Amino acid sequence: MNKRVYLPKPLPHQIPVLGSSARMKVVCCGRRWGKSKAGLLACVEGHGPPGCHKGAIEGGEIWWVAPSFTIASMIWRDLKHALRDAWSAKNEVDRRIELESGGSISVRSADNPDSLRGVGLDGVVIDEAAFCNQETWTEALRPALADKQGWAMFISTPCGQNWFYDLWNRAQTADDMGAWQRSTSDNPIIPPSELEAAKIELGPYTYSQEFDAQFVTPDGALFKREDIEIIDSRVTRIAARVRAWDLAASLTGKRTAGLLLAKTPNPHVYVVEDVIKGRWLPGDRDAIIRQTAEADGKHVPIRIEQEPGSGGIAQIHAIVSSLAGFNAVGVRVTGDKVTRADPVAAQAGIGRLKAVRGDWVGDFLSEIETFPSGEYLDQIDALSIAFDFLKDKAPGRAISDWTPRVDANDWRNDVDIRDAVFSQINWRDDFPE
């Protein structure tokens, strides 16, 4: 039976990396640049000038290492597809494929760096290296290359200025090392319109890291005070509204803050209508949250940040239980505060974040212009939770513009939609009239 290998053709922007003779290659690149395809090519057929850094089809013992089991599973899937007609042996448990050349490729997870010790390697690809522990390289994989003078390719989106950043800097001047910093825009498959849309949606901080492959740090102000227009009253036409709470863990330092955010129909504008904040004992805090919910009305959903662990679960259970009859839910947040705030900062930057004039506005603006280095972050945390809830809400029909859907004399027109308990209704866009 003829053995066949199925590999993607390298794109022009990948050729300088794959063709370089550098033994250690540090490739900092944006999302969808083609990291997985470059890693696949390096593992299977090697890289550099002919005969320089051998891959598995030339008899090399190669590892492809990922930061987590989930990413490793996706790599294993792609590798099996490429070598489906070529392997002489395949082990699903060890995620190892052997070829008739004597070479092999193993897909490993860096969840436990100690499990990567003890094997001599001809080459290794460290996928999303910035998200692996430094010990994965220094204590496990680097020694594994020593006896065979094997090669390494670090290929990753940046994650701040961690060890991957230090390695990338060193690779620019060190002998036998190469460094590249390439944007997602290199990939001709990604249309410019998609990148522009991502820049608006994600915000400058996240976009610079995830798409422009910049080693950014959250040192500068994310928001500009002058970008936020102060209006005299609440807008009359809204598509959705939510009250989001960021809870303080103690009476010192951090405050509890509840922010009311509205979203207008097209064109979407986000309006901060009210902020309540303070340091309260748990019982007083829960009473204030209940009073605020009653003032907002049952049609306003409530979202409360849930701290990790069993303590956070118990806390949210107690608060939500005290809000019977309201659409109140605890939400688990992911990522750091800057990453979570970046999408709403992007909207502020294009004039789509406003605030209603009130006694609370001065403190809100002071916090927003010093974020993330200011003394308080609670109002912005609440703003991030609220925006995350509203951003994917379909515009639908503005609540204040509600008109009868049936004959004017029908009894259903006596129901005030603004007082409805929306949490008890499963709305469907395709529901027939």
N, C-alpha and C positions, 0 to 999 in steps of 0.2 A: 504493500500500500504506500502510495506517495505521501510524504509528509509535507503539509502546507502550513505556513504561518500567515496570519491575517493582521497586518499592521497598517495604521493610518499613515498617509503621506505627510511628512513634516511640512508645516506651513512656513512661508518665508521668514516670519518673525522668530521662528524657533531654530532656524538653521545656524545662526551665530553661536548659540548655546551648545547645540549638539555637535557642531563641527570644531569647537575649540579643543585644543590639546591639554587644557588645564586638568590636572588630576582631581582637584577639589573644586567643584562648581557651586557657587552660592547664587541662586536665582530668586530674587524678590520680585514677585509679579502680582498683578491684579487678578480678581476673580474672573473666571472664564477665559483666562489667557491661553490655556491649553496645558496646564501643569500635568494632568494625568496622562495625556498623550505623549508628552515629552518624557515622562517617567517610564512609560511603557516601552518606548523606543530604546531608551538607554538600557533598560533591564534585558530586553530580548536580544537586540542586535549590537549593543555596545554604543560607544560614541567617541568623538574625536576623529583624527585621521585614521585611515585603515590600519587595523592591528594595534591601535593605541590603547584603548580601554575596552576590553572584551566584555561581551554580554553572554547570556546563557547559550545561544546557538553556537558560540565558539568555545563552549566548555566551561564557562565561568560559573562559579557559585555565587549567586546574586540574592540579596535580600531587598525587599521593598517594604519600608517601615512607615506606618501611619500612627498618628497620635491616639487614635481610639479604635475600638472594635468595630464601630459603625463605619468609619471611613475605610478601615481595612477590608470590610465585607464588600464595599463597592469596588475597591481595587481588585479583589479576588475575582469578582464577577467579570470585570473587563479583561483580566489576564486569561481566564478560562476561555473567553470568547476568541481572543487572539490566537490561542494555542490549541484550539479544540481538535484540530486534525494533526497536531504535531507531537503531542506528549507521548512518552513511553510509559510514564506512570504519573498518577495524580492521587494525592492524599488530601481528602477534604478536611480531615481533623487538623493536620499540620499546615494546611494551605500551602502545599508544596507541589510543584510540577517539575518532573524530570524529563529531559530530552535525550535523544539517542546520541547526541554529541558528548554526553557526560555532564553537561551543564544542568543547572536547576535554578528555579526562582521560588523563593519562599516569601509569602506575605505575612508580616508580623505586626502586632500591635505594641505600641510603646506604653500601654497602661502600666505595665510593670517592667521597668528598665532592667531589673536583675534577671528577668527571663531571657534577655537578649545576649547574655554572656556565653563565652566558651566556644564559638565557632569561627574558623578562619574564612574570610570572605574575599572574593575578587572585586566585589563592588556592592554599593548600597545606595538606594534612593531613599531619602528621608522626606516623605511627603508632608506638607504643612509643618515644616520643621519648627516654625515659631511657636507652635502650640504643643510641642513636645518639651519635656523636661530637659534641661541642659545635660543632666547625667546620662540621658539616653545616648548622647554622642560621646561625651568625654570618658565615661566609665564603662560603656558597653560596646558601642560600635567602632569607635576609633581604634581601640586595641585589636579588634577583630580584623582590621585591614593591614596590620603591621607585617605579618609574616609573608603575605603575598603582595605587599605594596599595592593594595587595592584602591579603587577610586570611590569617590563619594559625590553625590549630587543632592544638595539641599535645595528644595524647591517649595516656596511658601508665599502666602500672603503675609504681610507684616502684622505684628501684634505689639504695637508700641515700640519702645526701645529696649527690648530684652536681649537675651544672649544671641539670638539670631541677628539682631542689629549689629552687635559687636563682631560677630563672625563675618558678616557682610562687609563691614568696614575693613577688617583685617585682610579679607580676600582681595581687596583692591590693590594692595601693594605686596602681598606675600608671594614668594616664588611658588610656582606650580599650583596657584589658586586663581580663580576667576570670579568676578562679581558682575551681576547684571541687575538692573532695576527697570522693569518693563510694565507698562500700563495695559489695562484691558483693551484700550483703543488700538493696540497692535493687531488684535484679532480681527481680520476682515469680515468674519461671520457676524460680529456684533454691530448692528447699525448705529450710527451716531445719534439718531433720535432716541434710541433706547438708553444710551449713556446720559443724554441730557435729562431724560425723565428720571433716571436713577439719582442724578445729582440733586434734583429738586426734592425728591421724596426722601432721600437718606440724609441730606445735610452735608455741609462741607467737611466736617471732621470724619465722619464715617466714609464718605465717598473718597476722600484723599487716601485713606488707608486701604479700603476694600477694592477700589478701582484704579487709583493712580499709583498704588504700591508705595505710598509715602510712610516713613517711620514717624508718625505724628504723635504728639503728646498733648494732653488737655491743659496746656498752660495758659493760653489766651482766652479772652472772653468769647463765649459761644454766641451770645445774643448782643445786639446793639440796642440801647435804650431808645434811640431815635427811630428805630424801625417799627416800634409799637405805637399805633395811633390810640389816643384816649378819646373815647366817644362819650356823649352826655347821658345816654340811656341805652337800655337793652334793645337789641334789634327786634323788629316785629315779626320777621320771617325766619324761622329756624327749621332745620331738617332733623336735628337731634340735639340732645343735651345730656350731660352726665355730671355727677358730683363725685370727684375722686379724692380719696383720703390717703395721706402718708402719715403713718403712726409713729410717735416717738416711743423709744424703748424705755426711757426714764424721764424724770423731771428735770434733769440737768442736761445742758447742751441742746440736743435736737428738740424741735417742737413738733406737735401734731398740726397738720394743715389739711383743710378740706377746700378744694377748688372746684367751682362750678364753671364748666366750659360748654359753650354752645357752638354748633356748626350750622352755617347757613346753606341753603340750596345753591346750585351752580350760579355764579362761580363760588367755590367754597371759601369761606372766611371763618376763622376760629376766634371766638370772642370770650375772653375771661370775664364773667359776669359778677363773680363774688369770690372772696377768699376769707375763710375763718381759720384762725391759728392761735395756738397757745400751748402752755404746759399745764396739764391736768392729771389728776389721779385717775386711774382706770375707770372708776365708777362715774366720776364727773365727765370724763371724756366720752364715755358711751352715752351718757345722758345728752351731751351737747350734739353728738352725732345724730341721735334720735330727734332732737328738737329741730336740727337743721333739715333733716329728711322731711319732717312734717311741714316745715316752711316751704321747701322746694316743691312738694307735692308728690304723689305716688307715681306720676308719669315719668319722673326723673330717675333713671337708674343710678345705683350707687356702687362704686368700685373701690375696694379697700386693699392696700398692699398687704400681702401676707408674708410675714417673715419666715425664713426657712426653719425646718425642724418641727418637732411636736408642739413646742410652745407657740409657734405661729399658728398652727392649726387650731389649737385650743382657743387662742385669742380671737381668731376670726369667727369660730363657732359661736362664742359668747356674744360678739357684736351683732352678727347676722341674726341670731336668735332674738335679740332685742329689737330687731327691725322687721318683725313679722308683718306681712302685707306689703312690703317694699321689695323692689327688685335689687337686692343687695347681694354682692358676691365678692369673695376674696380673690385676689389675683396674685400669682407668683410672677415676679419680674425676673428677667434674665439680662446679663450684660452689665457693664458698669454704668454709672449715672450719666456720663457724657454721651455714651453710645445711645442710651435710652432717650436723652433729650435732643439729640441731633436732628431727628426728623421734624420736630416741632420748631427747632431753631431755623431749619431751612424754610419753613413756611413764614416765620417772622421776617426772614431776610428778603422775602419777595412781597412783603406788605400784607400778608394774610393772617396776621395775629393782631388782635385789637383787645383793648381792655375798657370796661365801663368805669366811668369816673366814680370814685368812692374813697372813704377814709383809708382803705387798705391798699390803694394803688401805689402810693409812694414807697412803702416797704416792699411791695411786690417788684417794682421796677428796680429798686436798689439791689434786691437779691438777684434779679435776672441779669443785670449788667455785670455782676461780679462772679457769676457762676462760671466754672466750678470751684473757684478758689476762695469764695466768700465764706463768711462765718456760718451762714444758714443755707441749706439746700432743700428744705422741706417743701416749699411752695413749687419749686421746679420739679421735684420728684412727683408731686401730685399732678402738675401740668402734664408731665410725660405719661402718666397712667391714663389721664383723661383723653389726651390726644390719641394714644394707642387704641383706646376703645372707639373713638369717633372716626378715625381716619378711614376705616374700611366700611363704615355704615353707608348703605345705599341712600342717595339723597331723598328718594321717595317724594312725597307731597309735603310741603311745608305745613306744620301743625296749625299755624295761625291762618292759613289759607284754606282750611278744610271746608269742603262744600259737599252737599248731599250727593250720595252715589245712587239714590233711588228716588222715586216719586216724592215730591215735596210734602205730601200728606202722610207719608209712611211713618210709623211710630219710631223706627230706628233713628230718625233724624233728631229725636229728642235726647239722644245720648251725646254728651259732650266729650269729644275725643280727647280733649286735653286733660280730663279727669280719669281717663281709663287707666287700668292697671295693666300696662303693656306686658309685664312679665308673665301674665296669665294667657297671653295670646301668642300663638305660633303663626306669625305672618309669613305668607308665601307670595313671592312676586308673580308666580304663575297661577294664583288662585282665581278661578273664574268669577266674573261679575254675577 
